[in-house]
Each structure stands twice: as structure tokens, then as C-alpha cells.
């Protein structure tokens, strides 16, 4: 339900739909941050207890990247349609998830993408198979689609799907090679999903255990603070300064230990996110490849046009695929960019959180130091 609400709200507020609104990006970012807090049990608990300040150091990523990873970028919808996960998010309730409805949505998606692809290939036919002129027409769109590393990864995936299909249609020998490559890739993808899924599950367990241990330790540390208040009634002149110094040293050590624990947890969260995104990507790529196979088949086996036109469409599809592959990026670059963005945002948020905490701790320490001095002065006066 949270993911469904996020999808509907984020889609309405997506910056691509509001190019003239200077505040669109900020609104979209807030929606993404709210989703990340609500969908994480630990972050949600920390938010409920301490508000926004208690989750400032959390592992939140750029909302545009998050939306693209889960649902796909709006710019790619004419090419691949809405991803299956996104289609499910549009369902009004759980009962609407049934095989017949899902099948209908998928057919509708393929038909719309096939119509869009036919339009995209038409200039090649109209220009009497002028390859250079056709490439010039599609270059501007390709430049926009591949403007980010993750976008380039999507472009490469789409391009390979186009190219493999066109080659298999134009050449019997190439068809055999493509079939072999697809079979090999299918096995490799299945193994990757299984491997990344297992690692994600193991890392999630480690993160959960580490966070529970941290919460338990913080609860235990709050007990001595209460009991120490009772001992203030009977201080000695020699013990009070010493006690103040010892408390300050203990607080400093606790802060260092706490910071070290948080850094360990953040590293684990980064690794967990990496494994989760890898699984999501492989599933998304499978969805795109499967969909585009049927899309390309509809375009190149369209009996509404003559055989010569269908052959020209295959040639144009091959060129389109080659250009997409040229502009495309690797999976490593796409996921690497996502991990780098997340790591950078975690560091920035953590630094801001530490700075805020340091200010609070300094104020608290100054107050305690002042209290200790007043107590020492009072004790000395009483002795006189």
C-alpha cells in the first residue's frame, strides 16, 4: 500500500511532467524521502520517536534515481511502456491482480510500444533508406535518454533487444547466434538474481541485528543516567571534580563508539542497497527484453503493410539498435553510479547529522561543566 501510494503521488509530481515549475524537483524529492522512511521499519520507528532529526543520517537516495529504479523513467515509457511493477501499483486494490488483467495490460503495453516503434522507424522508409539522415533524426532523442549512467544502461538494454531481433530476422546464421546468446544470458541472469537475492537476504539480517543491538545498547545506557541523579545529593569535594572529568571522558568514548557503530551499519546498508538494486535491475531487464521481443515482432510482421515495408522496418530496426548500443552504457556503470550517489548522500547526511549532534553535545557538555563548577564551589563554601 505504501509503495502504491508513493507511485501514484510521485508520478503526479514527477519533474518531467512539470518542466516549468521550479519547485517540482524539491516536491518530488520530499515524496521520495517520505517513501524511504515509511518503507523502512527502523527509519519509521526512529522518525516516530525523534522526528525528522533522528533520520537525517539515514541511507536515503536521490528520488529521481529511486523512482527510475523501481518504476522506470518517464522518458523511456514510449519505448518500453510502463514496467510490470508500475502497472501493479496502479491497481486500485489487491483483488485486481489477476492473470487475465495482467495479461491484458501487457498486451496493451506491447501494442502501444509497437505503434510508437513503427512511427520511429518510418523516417527511414520515407527517406528512401538514407541511413545517415535517419541516424541524425534519432540522435537528439538518444542524447537525452543516455544523459545519465543509469539511463545509458537502459539505452544499451533496449538497443541490444532491437539489434538481436533485427539480426535474427534478416539472417538465418545470425538468428542461430542470437538464440545461443539469449539462452546463455538467460541462465546467467537467473544465477545472478539468485546470488544477489541470497546476499541481500543475508545483509538485511545483519543490518537488522546491528540496529536492534544499537537500540538495546542505547536503552541500557539511559539507565545509569537516571541513577546518577541520586548520587548528586552526597558529593564530596574531592570526588565532584573527578566525577565530572570521568563523566566527560565516558561521554566522549560513548560518542566515538556510537559513531563507529553507525558507520558500520551505514556500510552494511550500502551493501544491502547494492544487492537489492542488482536484483531489481535484472528483473527489470528481463521484463524489457521480453516485452520488446513481442513489440518488434508486431512491427516486423505487421500485415497491414506490404512485405517490402516490413523488410525496410527490419533494416531500420537494426540501425536503431546499433545506435542505441553505441550510446548505451554498461550495467556496472549504471549500478555503480547509483551506489556512488547513495554513498555520497549517506556521507553528506551523516556529516550534517554529526555536526548537529556535536552542537547539541557541546551545549550539554558546557552545561554539565558549569554545573560541576557550581557544585564544587558550593561544597568548598560549606566546608569553610
One Martini backbone bead per residue (centre of mass of N, CA, C, O) as a GRO file, in nm:
protein
  384
    1UNK     BB    1   0.057   0.063  -0.020
    2UNK     BB    2   0.299   0.254  -0.005
    3UNK     BB    3   0.402   0.208  -0.296
    4UNK     BB    4   0.141   0.291  -0.436
    5UNK     BB    5   0.126   0.581  -0.325
    6UNK     BB    6   0.399   0.670  -0.432
    7UNK     BB    7   0.354   0.632  -0.731
    8UNK     BB    8   0.110   0.823  -0.769
    9UNK     BB    9   0.247   1.076  -0.650
   10UNK     BB   10   0.513   1.078  -0.817
   11UNK     BB   11   0.384   1.089  -1.098
   12UNK     BB   12   0.242   1.366  -1.056
   13UNK     BB   13   0.541   1.508  -0.955
   14UNK     BB   14   0.711   1.478  -1.190
   15UNK     BB   15   0.938   1.682  -1.347
   16UNK     BB   16   0.866   1.599  -1.645
   17UNK     BB   17   0.560   1.726  -1.597
   18UNK     BB   18   0.718   2.008  -1.466
   19UNK     BB   19   0.924   2.217  -1.631
   20UNK     BB   20   0.800   2.512  -1.506
   21UNK     BB   21   0.865   2.407  -1.210
   22UNK     BB   22   1.097   2.494  -0.964
   23UNK     BB   23   0.957   2.293  -0.726
   24UNK     BB   24   0.939   1.997  -0.832
   25UNK     BB   25   1.200   1.862  -0.723
   26UNK     BB   26   1.145   1.908  -0.420
   27UNK     BB   27   0.878   1.755  -0.405
   28UNK     BB   28   0.984   1.486  -0.514
   29UNK     BB   29   1.198   1.444  -0.291
   30UNK     BB   30   1.002   1.430  -0.048
   31UNK     BB   31   0.847   1.181  -0.140
   32UNK     BB   32   1.091   0.990  -0.145
   33UNK     BB   33   1.170   1.022   0.156
   34UNK     BB   34   0.902   0.925   0.275
   35UNK     BB   35   0.912   0.641   0.154
   36UNK     BB   36   1.183   0.547   0.284
   37UNK     BB   37   1.078   0.569   0.576
   38UNK     BB   38   0.807   0.399   0.558
   39UNK     BB   39   0.962   0.131   0.430
   40UNK     BB   40   1.132   0.156   0.703
   41UNK     BB   41   1.113   0.042   1.015
   42UNK     BB   42   1.347   0.192   1.155
   43UNK     BB   43   1.302   0.481   1.043
   44UNK     BB   44   1.010   0.504   1.141
   45UNK     BB   45   1.074   0.474   1.445
   46UNK     BB   46   1.268   0.716   1.463
   47UNK     BB   47   1.061   0.926   1.367
   48UNK     BB   48   0.846   0.880   1.592
   49UNK     BB   49   1.048   0.957   1.829
   50UNK     BB   50   1.238   1.220   1.684
   51UNK     BB   51   1.195   1.277   1.401
   52UNK     BB   52   1.378   1.415   1.148
   53UNK     BB   53   1.657   1.418   1.299
   54UNK     BB   54   1.673   1.089   1.333
   55UNK     BB   55   1.696   1.059   0.985
   56UNK     BB   56   1.931   1.225   0.850
   57UNK     BB   57   2.150   0.966   0.842
   58UNK     BB   58   2.013   0.813   0.639
   59UNK     BB   59   1.968   0.592   0.351
   60UNK     BB   60   1.922   0.827   0.118
   61UNK     BB   61   1.806   0.881  -0.209
   62UNK     BB   62   1.753   0.983  -0.501
   63UNK     BB   63   1.439   1.011  -0.633
   64UNK     BB   64   1.493   0.966  -0.935
   65UNK     BB   65   1.647   0.700  -0.896
   66UNK     BB   66   1.432   0.547  -0.742
   67UNK     BB   67   1.207   0.565  -0.955
   68UNK     BB   68   1.367   0.434  -1.188
   69UNK     BB   69   1.422   0.161  -1.047
   70UNK     BB   70   1.117   0.083  -0.994
   71UNK     BB   71   0.955   0.225  -1.271
   72UNK     BB   72   1.090   0.410  -1.450
   73UNK     BB   73   1.131   0.634  -1.681
   74UNK     BB   74   0.934   0.851  -1.853
   75UNK     BB   75   1.114   0.859  -2.120
   76UNK     BB   76   1.075   0.527  -2.171
   77UNK     BB   77   0.774   0.458  -2.222
   78UNK     BB   78   0.753   0.463  -2.541
   79UNK     BB   79   0.949   0.206  -2.559
   80UNK     BB   80   0.848   0.007  -2.286
   81UNK     BB   81   0.668   0.116  -2.101
   82UNK     BB   82   0.525   0.001  -1.829
   83UNK     BB   83   0.617  -0.155  -1.583
   84UNK     BB   84   0.491  -0.409  -1.404
   85UNK     BB   85   0.512  -0.272  -1.129
   86UNK     BB   86   0.364  -0.011  -1.211
   87UNK     BB   87   0.096  -0.146  -1.288
   88UNK     BB   88   0.036  -0.256  -1.002
   89UNK     BB   89   0.021   0.032  -0.864
   90UNK     BB   90  -0.258   0.109  -1.021
   91UNK     BB   91  -0.411  -0.059  -0.853
   92UNK     BB   92  -0.676  -0.039  -0.633
   93UNK     BB   93  -0.641  -0.347  -0.557
   94UNK     BB   94  -0.559  -0.677  -0.494
   95UNK     BB   95  -0.794  -0.808  -0.673
   96UNK     BB   96  -0.675  -0.694  -0.957
   97UNK     BB   97  -0.470  -0.932  -0.931
   98UNK     BB   98  -0.479  -1.096  -1.237
   99UNK     BB   99  -0.397  -1.272  -1.510
  100UNK     BB  100  -0.589  -1.139  -1.716
  101UNK     BB  101  -0.520  -0.843  -1.654
  102UNK     BB  102  -0.215  -0.864  -1.695
  103UNK     BB  103  -0.232  -0.957  -1.989
  104UNK     BB  104  -0.380  -0.711  -2.098
  105UNK     BB  105  -0.168  -0.499  -2.020
  106UNK     BB  106   0.061  -0.622  -2.185
  107UNK     BB  107  -0.071  -0.600  -2.465
  108UNK     BB  108  -0.115  -0.296  -2.456
  109UNK     BB  109   0.180  -0.225  -2.427
  110UNK     BB  110   0.284  -0.358  -2.692
  111UNK     BB  111   0.105  -0.202  -2.891
  112UNK     BB  112   0.201   0.085  -2.820
  113UNK     BB  113   0.504   0.033  -2.875
  114UNK     BB  114   0.466  -0.053  -3.171
  115UNK     BB  115   0.353   0.215  -3.270
  116UNK     BB  116   0.598   0.385  -3.186
  117UNK     BB  117   0.811   0.228  -3.352
  118UNK     BB  118   0.692   0.271  -3.634
  119UNK     BB  119   0.728   0.577  -3.626
  120UNK     BB  120   1.040   0.575  -3.580
  121UNK     BB  121   1.098   0.410  -3.861
  122UNK     BB  122   0.967   0.578  -4.099
  123UNK     BB  123   1.194   0.777  -4.197
  124UNK     BB  124   1.360   0.561  -4.345
  125UNK     BB  125   1.144   0.516  -4.563
  126UNK     BB  126   1.096   0.815  -4.654
  127UNK     BB  127   1.427   0.838  -4.714
  128UNK     BB  128   1.514   0.593  -4.880
  129UNK     BB  129   1.735   0.460  -4.687
  130UNK     BB  130   1.878   0.695  -4.521
  131UNK     BB  131   2.095   0.648  -4.276
  132UNK     BB  132   2.213   0.926  -4.189
  133UNK     BB  133   1.941   1.074  -4.159
  134UNK     BB  134   1.824   0.881  -3.947
  135UNK     BB  135   2.042   0.923  -3.728
  136UNK     BB  136   1.996   1.228  -3.694
  137UNK     BB  137   1.704   1.202  -3.580
  138UNK     BB  138   1.781   1.003  -3.321
  139UNK     BB  139   2.012   1.155  -3.163
  140UNK     BB  140   1.864   1.350  -2.973
  141UNK     BB  141   1.716   1.138  -2.805
  142UNK     BB  142   1.967   0.975  -2.717
  143UNK     BB  143   2.104   1.199  -2.557
  144UNK     BB  144   1.881   1.220  -2.340
  145UNK     BB  145   1.863   0.917  -2.247
  146UNK     BB  146   2.203   0.914  -2.196
  147UNK     BB  147   2.267   1.141  -1.962
  148UNK     BB  148   2.287   0.889  -1.776
  149UNK     BB  149   2.412   0.600  -1.659
  150UNK     BB  150   2.134   0.459  -1.626
  151UNK     BB  151   2.022   0.542  -1.900
  152UNK     BB  152   2.244   0.394  -2.061
  153UNK     BB  153   2.165   0.112  -1.968
  154UNK     BB  154   1.885   0.114  -2.095
  155UNK     BB  155   1.975   0.170  -2.384
  156UNK     BB  156   2.139  -0.092  -2.419
  157UNK     BB  157   1.907  -0.290  -2.371
  158UNK     BB  158   1.728  -0.193  -2.601
  159UNK     BB  159   1.935  -0.217  -2.831
  160UNK     BB  160   1.981  -0.525  -2.809
  161UNK     BB  161   1.689  -0.605  -2.868
  162UNK     BB  162   1.674  -0.484  -3.149
  163UNK     BB  163   1.926  -0.614  -3.280
  164UNK     BB  164   1.865  -0.914  -3.235
  165UNK     BB  165   1.602  -0.920  -3.389
  166UNK     BB  166   1.698  -0.814  -3.664
  167UNK     BB  167   1.913  -1.032  -3.716
  168UNK     BB  168   1.716  -1.279  -3.701
  169UNK     BB  169   1.546  -1.174  -3.955
  170UNK     BB  170   1.793  -1.126  -4.175
  171UNK     BB  171   1.945  -1.393  -4.047
  172UNK     BB  172   2.006  -1.724  -3.993
  173UNK     BB  173   2.280  -1.718  -3.854
  174UNK     BB  174   2.216  -1.491  -3.651
  175UNK     BB  175   1.984  -1.640  -3.518
  176UNK     BB  176   2.159  -1.856  -3.384
  177UNK     BB  177   2.339  -1.665  -3.216
  178UNK     BB  178   2.114  -1.524  -3.060
  179UNK     BB  179   1.994  -1.775  -2.927
  180UNK     BB  180   2.252  -1.847  -2.769
  181UNK     BB  181   2.284  -1.580  -2.613
  182UNK     BB  182   2.006  -1.588  -2.470
  183UNK     BB  183   2.045  -1.852  -2.318
  184UNK     BB  184   2.296  -1.765  -2.160
  185UNK     BB  185   2.170  -1.511  -2.029
  186UNK     BB  186   1.941  -1.654  -1.879
  187UNK     BB  187   2.121  -1.815  -1.688
  188UNK     BB  188   2.287  -1.577  -1.574
  189UNK     BB  189   2.046  -1.416  -1.459
  190UNK     BB  190   1.938  -1.630  -1.264
  191UNK     BB  191   2.200  -1.649  -1.097
  192UNK     BB  192   2.215  -1.350  -1.015
  193UNK     BB  193   1.948  -1.335  -0.864
  194UNK     BB  194   2.013  -1.553  -0.655
  195UNK     BB  195   2.273  -1.428  -0.543
  196UNK     BB  196   2.168  -1.141  -0.470
  197UNK     BB  197   1.935  -1.239  -0.291
  198UNK     BB  198   2.103  -1.382  -0.074
  199UNK     BB  199   2.280  -1.137   0.002
  200UNK     BB  200   2.045  -0.952   0.083
  201UNK     BB  201   1.934  -1.131   0.312
  202UNK     BB  202   2.193  -1.137   0.484
  203UNK     BB  203   2.227  -0.826   0.511
  204UNK     BB  204   1.951  -0.768   0.641
  205UNK     BB  205   2.011  -0.929   0.897
  206UNK     BB  206   2.256  -0.763   0.987
  207UNK     BB  207   2.117  -0.490   1.007
  208UNK     BB  208   1.896  -0.569   1.208
  209UNK     BB  209   2.086  -0.663   1.437
  210UNK     BB  210   2.249  -0.397   1.465
  211UNK     BB  211   2.005  -0.213   1.533
  212UNK     BB  212   1.907  -0.365   1.783
  213UNK     BB  213   2.171  -0.338   1.942
  214UNK     BB  214   2.175  -0.030   1.946
  215UNK     BB  215   1.903   0.015   2.090
  216UNK     BB  216   1.969  -0.148   2.344
  217UNK     BB  217   2.217   0.017   2.432
  218UNK     BB  218   2.070   0.290   2.462
  219UNK     BB  219   1.875   0.193   2.683
  220UNK     BB  220   2.096   0.112   2.891
  221UNK     BB  221   2.239   0.399   2.907
  222UNK     BB  222   1.988   0.547   3.047
  223UNK     BB  223   2.002   0.429   3.340
  224UNK     BB  224   2.256   0.561   3.481
  225UNK     BB  225   2.154   0.853   3.448
  226UNK     BB  226   1.928   0.825   3.666
  227UNK     BB  227   2.101   0.718   3.909
  228UNK     BB  228   2.306   0.963   3.921
  229UNK     BB  229   2.111   1.170   4.053
  230UNK     BB  230   2.122   1.050   4.350
  231UNK     BB  231   2.442   1.110   4.397
  232UNK     BB  232   2.431   1.434   4.423
  233UNK     BB  233   2.360   1.460   4.738
  234UNK     BB  234   2.668   1.307   4.802
  235UNK     BB  235   2.917   1.495   4.773
  236UNK     BB  236   3.258   1.547   4.738
  237UNK     BB  237   3.520   1.759   4.688
  238UNK     BB  238   3.703   1.534   4.540
  239UNK     BB  239   3.480   1.389   4.349
  240UNK     BB  240   3.341   1.596   4.164
  241UNK     BB  241   3.562   1.662   3.957
  242UNK     BB  242   3.626   1.373   3.885
  243UNK     BB  243   3.341   1.301   3.788
  244UNK     BB  244   3.329   1.507   3.559
  245UNK     BB  245   3.571   1.397   3.399
  246UNK     BB  246   3.467   1.107   3.368
  247UNK     BB  247   3.204   1.177   3.219
  248UNK     BB  248   3.334   1.314   2.976
  249UNK     BB  249   3.501   1.069   2.885
  250UNK     BB  250   3.261   0.874   2.857
  251UNK     BB  251   3.104   1.037   2.648
  252UNK     BB  252   3.323   1.038   2.430
  253UNK     BB  253   3.341   0.730   2.399
  254UNK     BB  254   3.044   0.682   2.328
  255UNK     BB  255   3.046   0.853   2.070
  256UNK     BB  256   3.261   0.691   1.921
  257UNK     BB  257   3.112   0.420   1.929
  258UNK     BB  258   2.854   0.516   1.790
  259UNK     BB  259   2.985   0.609   1.525
  260UNK     BB  260   3.107   0.335   1.449
  261UNK     BB  261   2.837   0.181   1.437
  262UNK     BB  262   2.702   0.360   1.218
  263UNK     BB  263   2.912   0.306   0.997
  264UNK     BB  264   2.863   0.003   0.978
  265UNK     BB  265   2.564   0.020   0.905
  266UNK     BB  266   2.594   0.193   0.648
  267UNK     BB  267   2.763  -0.013   0.494
  268UNK     BB  268   2.549  -0.234   0.497
  269UNK     BB  269   2.330  -0.070   0.349
  270UNK     BB  270   2.484  -0.032   0.090
  271UNK     BB  271   2.508  -0.332   0.022
  272UNK     BB  272   2.208  -0.394   0.025
  273UNK     BB  273   2.128  -0.196  -0.199
  274UNK     BB  274   2.301  -0.320  -0.420
  275UNK     BB  275   2.157  -0.599  -0.424
  276UNK     BB  276   1.869  -0.495  -0.474
  277UNK     BB  277   1.925  -0.344  -0.742
  278UNK     BB  278   2.026  -0.588  -0.897
  279UNK     BB  279   1.764  -0.745  -0.889
  280UNK     BB  280   1.583  -0.526  -1.014
  281UNK     BB  281   1.736  -0.506  -1.279
  282UNK     BB  282   1.710  -0.796  -1.385
  283UNK     BB  283   1.401  -0.790  -1.388
  284UNK     BB  284   1.373  -0.547  -1.576
  285UNK     BB  285   1.533  -0.659  -1.818
  286UNK     BB  286   1.346  -0.900  -1.869
  287UNK     BB  287   1.094  -0.733  -1.924
  288UNK     BB  288   1.205  -0.571  -2.165
  289UNK     BB  289   1.292  -0.802  -2.354
  290UNK     BB  290   1.017  -0.944  -2.372
  291UNK     BB  291   0.855  -0.703  -2.479
  292UNK     BB  292   1.034  -0.629  -2.733
  293UNK     BB  293   0.993  -0.883  -2.889
  294UNK     BB  294   0.684  -0.838  -2.941
  295UNK     BB  295   0.710  -0.561  -3.065
  296UNK     BB  296   0.891  -0.633  -3.308
  297UNK     BB  297   0.703  -0.845  -3.428
  298UNK     BB  298   0.466  -0.660  -3.490
  299UNK     BB  299   0.624  -0.468  -3.685
  300UNK     BB  300   0.755  -0.709  -3.881
  301UNK     BB  301   0.437  -0.859  -3.895
  302UNK     BB  302   0.274  -0.646  -4.047
  303UNK     BB  303  -0.021  -0.683  -4.255
  304UNK     BB  304  -0.074  -0.366  -4.318
  305UNK     BB  305   0.183  -0.419  -4.483
  306UNK     BB  306   0.419  -0.477  -4.689
  307UNK     BB  307   0.704  -0.658  -4.734
  308UNK     BB  308   0.897  -0.424  -4.795
  309UNK     BB  309   0.834  -0.264  -4.536
  310UNK     BB  310   0.916  -0.484  -4.336
  311UNK     BB  311   1.213  -0.493  -4.426
  312UNK     BB  312   1.276  -0.194  -4.364
  313UNK     BB  313   1.217  -0.214  -4.065
  314UNK     BB  314   1.448  -0.408  -4.000
  315UNK     BB  315   1.675  -0.219  -4.089
  316UNK     BB  316   1.601   0.014  -3.898
  317UNK     BB  317   1.624  -0.154  -3.636
  318UNK     BB  318   1.925  -0.211  -3.662
  319UNK     BB  319   2.019   0.082  -3.651
  320UNK     BB  320   1.886   0.157  -3.386
  321UNK     BB  321   2.035  -0.055  -3.216
  322UNK     BB  322   2.325   0.042  -3.277
  323UNK     BB  323   2.288   0.330  -3.158
  324UNK     BB  324   2.210   0.245  -2.874
  325UNK     BB  325   2.468   0.086  -2.810
  326UNK     BB  326   2.668   0.321  -2.849
  327UNK     BB  327   2.516   0.503  -2.616
  328UNK     BB  328   2.553   0.295  -2.421
  329UNK     BB  329   2.586   0.132  -2.109
  330UNK     BB  330   2.684  -0.030  -1.843
  331UNK     BB  331   2.594  -0.193  -1.564
  332UNK     BB  332   2.826  -0.098  -1.383
  333UNK     BB  333   2.777   0.207  -1.432
  334UNK     BB  334   2.486   0.227  -1.332
  335UNK     BB  335   2.518   0.099  -1.045
  336UNK     BB  336   2.762   0.272  -0.965
  337UNK     BB  337   2.611   0.542  -0.964
  338UNK     BB  338   2.406   0.471  -0.748
  339UNK     BB  339   2.609   0.406  -0.522
  340UNK     BB  340   2.751   0.681  -0.525
  341UNK     BB  341   2.505   0.852  -0.452
  342UNK     BB  342   2.439   0.714  -0.189
  343UNK     BB  343   2.712   0.754  -0.047
  344UNK     BB  344   2.710   1.065  -0.064
  345UNK     BB  345   2.438   1.107   0.091
  346UNK     BB  346   2.520   0.965   0.348
  347UNK     BB  347   2.763   1.146   0.416
  348UNK     BB  348   2.612   1.416   0.420
  349UNK     BB  349   2.400   1.339   0.632
  350UNK     BB  350   2.598   1.247   0.853
  351UNK     BB  351   2.749   1.518   0.882
  352UNK     BB  352   2.502   1.685   0.962
  353UNK     BB  353   2.430   1.510   1.207
  354UNK     BB  354   2.701   1.543   1.359
  355UNK     BB  355   2.697   1.851   1.380
  356UNK     BB  356   2.436   1.865   1.542
  357UNK     BB  357   2.527   1.678   1.774
  358UNK     BB  358   2.778   1.840   1.860
  359UNK     BB  359   2.624   2.092   1.945
  360UNK     BB  360   2.454   1.954   2.163
  361UNK     BB  361   2.691   1.830   2.325
  362UNK     BB  362   2.836   2.096   2.388
  363UNK     BB  363   2.606   2.224   2.545
  364UNK     BB  364   2.584   1.996   2.754
  365UNK     BB  365   2.879   2.009   2.853
  366UNK     BB  366   2.875   2.304   2.949
  367UNK     BB  367   2.652   2.262   3.159
  368UNK     BB  368   2.799   2.044   3.323
  369UNK     BB  369   3.049   2.212   3.390
  370UNK     BB  370   2.898   2.437   3.538
  371UNK     BB  371   2.770   2.253   3.751
  372UNK     BB  372   3.035   2.142   3.868
  373UNK     BB  373   3.147   2.417   3.962
  374UNK     BB  374   2.914   2.492   4.151
  375UNK     BB  375   2.942   2.240   4.331
  376UNK     BB  376   3.234   2.295   4.424
  377UNK     BB  377   3.189   2.574   4.548
  378UNK     BB  378   2.973   2.481   4.753
  379UNK     BB  379   3.147   2.272   4.904
  380UNK     BB  380   3.369   2.467   4.998
  381UNK     BB  381   3.183   2.659   5.156
  382UNK     BB  382   3.079   2.446   5.359
  383UNK     BB  383   3.360   2.384   5.487
  384UNK     BB  384   3.409   2.683   5.584
   0.00000   0.00000   0.00000
